[in-house]
């Protein structure tokens, strides 16, 4: 095995963090639509995109573990 380039993967805690970021954003958007905030409608796709980027990026940056 090449020790100069070890493999890494996201840990279980990192996966939970990613799913919780995306899930809480979806719940927030559902409440936003349910209780009437029509001026936020154009921003919903950008909120979802930001949650997706954060939900993937944060675990990749902070929750990596080495795989043998």
C-alpha positions in Angstrom: 0.0 0.0 0.0 1.2 3.5 -0.8 1.5 5.4 2.4 2.1 8.8 0.7 -1.6 8.8 -0.6 -3.8 7.1 2.0 -7.5 6.7 1.2 -10.0 8.7 3.2 -13.8 8.5 3.5 -16.5 10.5 5.4 -17.3 9.1 8.8 -20.7 8.1 10.0 -21.0 11.3 12.1 -20.1 13.3 9.0 -22.9 11.6 7.1 -25.4 12.5 9.8 -24.2 16.1 9.7 -24.7 16.3 6.0 -28.1 14.7 6.1 -29.2 17.0 9.0 -28.1 20.1 7.1 -30.0 19.2 4.0 -33.0 17.9 5.9 -33.3 21.0 8.1 -33.2 23.2 5.1 -36.0 21.2 3.4 -38.1 21.5 6.6 -37.4 25.2 6.7 -38.5 25.7 3.1 -41.7 23.7 3.7 -42.5 26.0 6.6 -41.7 29.0 4.5 -44.1 27.9 1.8 -46.8 26.7 4.2 -47.0 29.9 6.2 -46.9 32.2 3.2 -43.8 34.0 2.3 -44.2 34.6 -1.5 -41.3 37.0 -1.8 -39.0 34.1 -0.9 -40.1 31.9 -3.8 -37.2 32.9 -6.1 -34.7 32.2 -3.4 -35.8 28.6 -2.7 -33.7 27.0 -5.4 -30.6 28.8 -4.1 -31.3 27.8 -0.5 -31.5 24.2 -1.6 -28.3 24.5 -3.7 -26.5 26.1 -0.7 -27.7 23.3 1.6 -26.5 20.7 -0.9 -23.1 22.4 -1.1 -22.9 22.7 2.7 -24.2 19.2 3.3 -21.5 17.7 1.0 -18.7 20.1 1.7 -18.7 20.4 5.5 -18.4 16.6 6.0 -15.7 16.3 3.4 -13.7 19.0 5.1 -14.2 18.1 8.8 -15.3 14.5 9.1 -12.8 12.4 7.2 -11.2 9.2 8.5 -8.5 7.1 7.1 -9.3 3.8 5.5 -6.7 1.0 5.5 
